[in-house]
Amino acid sequence: MDIILKTDIAGLGYKNDTVTVKPGYGRNYLIPQGYAMMATDSNKKIVAENIRQAAHKAEKLKNDAQALADGIGDITLTIPAKAGDSGKIFGRVTNTQVAEALREKGFDIDRKKISVEDVKTLGNYEAALDLHKDVKHKVKFEVVSAE
């Protein structure tokens, strides 16, 4: 019995794969649980179209992320922070502050996609932006004393 998987199933296959299983396994477990559907000609065409559209959408998302990374380029952000005489800041610089500085420059990036190393003193640092699974970008920022 040929079926098309709707989800990944360990030991059997991945989503949208067409696999052959014993009739009882397919009819009594996989199809009623919603893990699979019959591999008819019409279902095969539907799955092929869904794969094609998903690939198109994924490519558009990647291109948008790459365009955003190119737009950011090599800008250097300035983040003010209260600091003592020795240059040690009170608190720390977080990804939220980097996201806010990017927003002021016109780039709206979710703070969860920004990772910042441990910043506790004034100086120059880098933050990593995870814009897409294939598009990573680094942005430089300078922590200055806010007086």
C-alpha positions as CSV (number, residue, x, y, z in Angstrom):
1,M,0.0,0.0,0.0
2,D,1.5,3.4,-1.0
3,I,0.9,6.4,1.2
4,I,2.1,10.0,1.4
5,L,3.4,11.0,4.8
6,K,2.0,14.3,6.3
7,T,4.6,14.4,9.1
8,D,8.1,13.0,9.8
9,I,7.9,9.5,11.2
10,A,11.1,7.9,12.5
11,G,12.1,4.8,10.7
12,L,9.6,5.4,7.9
13,G,10.2,8.7,6.2
14,Y,9.9,12.4,6.1
15,K,7.0,14.7,5.4
16,N,5.7,14.5,1.8
17,D,7.6,11.2,1.1
18,T,5.7,8.5,-0.7
19,V,6.4,5.2,1.1
20,T,5.1,1.6,0.9
21,V,3.7,0.1,4.1
22,K,1.6,-2.9,5.0
23,P,-2.1,-2.3,4.4
24,G,-3.1,-2.7,8.0
25,Y,-0.5,-0.3,9.3
26,G,-1.6,2.4,6.8
27,R,-5.3,1.8,7.0
28,N,-5.6,1.2,10.8
29,Y,-2.9,3.6,12.2
30,L,-1.2,6.1,9.9
31,I,-4.3,7.4,8.0
32,P,-6.7,7.6,11.0
33,Q,-4.1,9.3,13.2
34,G,-3.6,11.9,10.4
35,Y,0.0,11.0,9.8
36,A,-0.5,10.0,6.2
37,M,-2.9,10.0,3.2
38,M,-3.5,7.6,0.4
39,A,-1.1,8.0,-2.5
40,T,-3.7,8.6,-5.3
41,D,-2.8,10.5,-8.4
42,S,-4.7,13.6,-7.2
43,N,-3.0,13.6,-3.8
44,K,0.4,13.2,-5.5
45,K,-0.3,16.3,-7.6
46,I,-1.5,18.3,-4.6
47,V,1.7,17.4,-2.6
48,A,3.9,18.3,-5.6
49,E,2.2,21.7,-5.9
50,N,2.6,22.3,-2.1
51,I,6.3,21.4,-2.3
52,R,6.7,23.8,-5.3
53,Q,4.9,26.7,-3.5
54,A,6.8,26.1,-0.2
55,A,10.1,26.2,-2.1
56,H,9.1,29.5,-3.7
57,K,8.1,31.0,-0.4
58,A,11.3,29.8,1.3
59,E,13.4,31.4,-1.5
60,K,11.5,34.7,-1.1
61,L,12.1,34.7,2.7
62,K,15.8,34.0,2.1
63,N,16.1,36.8,-0.5
64,D,14.3,39.2,1.9
65,A,16.7,38.3,4.7
66,Q,19.7,38.8,2.4
67,A,18.4,42.2,1.2
68,L,18.0,43.2,4.9
69,A,21.6,42.1,5.6
70,D,22.9,44.0,2.6
71,G,20.9,47.1,3.7
72,I,22.5,46.9,7.2
73,G,25.9,46.5,5.7
74,D,28.8,47.8,7.8
75,I,27.0,50.4,9.9
76,T,28.2,51.0,13.4
77,L,25.6,51.5,16.1
78,T,26.1,53.7,19.1
79,I,24.6,52.5,22.4
80,P,24.7,54.8,25.4
81,A,25.1,53.3,28.8
82,K,25.7,54.7,32.3
83,A,29.3,53.9,33.3
84,G,31.6,54.6,36.2
85,D,35.0,56.3,36.0
86,S,36.8,53.1,35.2
87,G,34.7,52.5,32.1
88,K,32.7,49.7,33.6
89,I,29.0,50.1,32.8
90,F,26.2,49.7,35.3
91,G,24.2,46.6,34.2
92,R,25.0,45.3,30.7
93,V,24.2,45.9,27.1
94,T,21.5,43.4,25.9
95,N,20.0,42.3,22.6
96,T,17.0,44.6,23.3
97,Q,19.2,47.7,23.3
98,V,20.9,46.6,20.0
99,A,17.4,46.0,18.5
100,E,16.3,49.4,19.6
101,A,19.5,51.0,18.1
102,L,18.8,49.2,14.8
103,R,15.2,50.3,14.9
104,E,16.4,53.9,15.2
105,K,18.4,53.4,12.0
106,G,15.3,52.0,10.2
107,F,15.9,48.3,10.5
108,D,13.1,46.4,12.4
109,I,14.7,43.2,13.7
110,D,13.3,41.0,16.4
111,R,15.4,41.0,19.5
112,K,15.3,37.2,19.7
113,K,17.3,37.1,16.4
114,I,20.1,39.1,17.9
115,S,22.9,37.6,20.1
116,V,25.2,39.8,22.0
117,E,28.4,38.7,23.8
118,D,28.7,39.7,27.5
119,V,29.2,43.5,27.4
120,K,30.2,45.1,30.7
121,T,32.6,47.8,29.7
122,L,32.7,50.7,27.3
123,G,34.2,49.9,23.9
124,N,33.5,48.3,20.5
125,Y,31.7,45.0,20.1
126,E,29.9,42.9,17.6
127,A,26.4,41.4,17.6
128,A,25.3,38.4,15.5
129,L,22.0,38.7,13.6
130,D,20.3,35.5,12.7
131,L,18.1,36.7,9.9
132,H,17.4,33.3,8.2
133,K,18.8,29.8,8.6
134,D,21.1,30.6,5.7
135,V,21.7,34.3,6.3
136,K,23.8,35.4,9.2
137,H,25.1,38.9,9.6
138,K,27.3,40.8,12.1
139,V,26.7,44.3,13.1
140,K,29.3,46.5,15.0
141,F,28.3,48.6,17.9
142,E,30.0,51.0,20.2
143,V,29.1,51.4,23.9
144,V,29.6,55.0,25.0
145,S,29.1,56.7,28.3
146,A,25.7,58.3,28.7
147,E,26.1,61.4,30.8
